[in-house]
Amino acid sequence: MFAKIADGLGILWCCVGGDDDNRSKVENKLRNLLNGAVETDQILFPYRNIDISLLQNGLCAISRIPLSCDT
């Protein structure tokens, strides 16, 4: 959704996501918004589970909502 809005406004966007079951659905939608851009410059899925990666890399420390950071 945010990529579509950014694209419509002419704003360069980038997606970093998790390499999970939802990837193919999201990836296909994002590819339609590339407009000739290089896919590897804008779409990355480097983590098996991005939620765990965010928690392990500081999200818990800055979050205002209670999160279980014992992953």
C-alpha positions in Angstrom: 0.0 0.0 0.0 2.7 2.5 0.9 4.7 1.6 -2.2 1.7 2.3 -4.4 1.1 5.7 -2.8 4.8 6.6 -3.0 4.8 5.5 -6.6 1.8 7.6 -7.4 3.4 10.6 -5.9 6.7 10.0 -7.7 8.6 9.1 -4.5 11.3 6.5 -4.7 10.4 3.6 -2.5 12.2 0.5 -1.2 10.7 -2.7 0.4 12.7 -4.8 2.9 10.6 -7.9 3.9 10.7 -11.4 5.2 11.3 -14.4 3.1 8.1 -16.1 4.3 4.9 -17.5 2.9 3.6 -14.0 2.2 6.6 -13.0 0.0 5.2 -14.2 -3.4 2.0 -12.2 -3.0 3.8 -9.0 -1.9 6.6 -9.4 -4.4 4.3 -9.7 -7.4 2.4 -6.6 -6.4 5.7 -4.6 -5.9 7.1 -5.8 -9.3 4.1 -4.1 -11.0 5.2 -0.8 -9.5 8.8 -0.9 -10.6 8.2 1.1 -13.8 11.5 0.1 -15.3 13.6 0.4 -12.1 16.1 -2.4 -11.2 14.2 -4.8 -9.0 17.2 -5.6 -6.7 17.5 -1.8 -6.0 14.0 -1.6 -4.6 12.8 -5.0 -3.4 14.8 -7.1 -0.8 13.8 -10.1 1.2 17.0 -10.8 3.2 15.5 -12.3 6.3 13.6 -15.5 6.8 11.4 -13.8 9.4 11.7 -10.0 9.5 9.7 -9.7 12.7 12.3 -11.7 14.7 15.1 -9.8 13.0 13.6 -6.5 14.0 13.1 -7.6 17.6 16.7 -8.9 17.8 18.1 -5.7 16.4 16.5 -3.1 18.6 12.8 -2.8 18.0 12.0 -3.7 21.5 14.3 -1.0 22.9 12.4 1.8 21.0 8.8 0.3 21.0 6.2 2.0 23.2 4.1 -1.2 23.2 4.9 -4.3 25.1 6.8 -6.8 22.9 8.2 -10.2 23.7 11.8 -9.8 22.9 13.0 -13.2 24.2 13.3 -14.8 20.7 
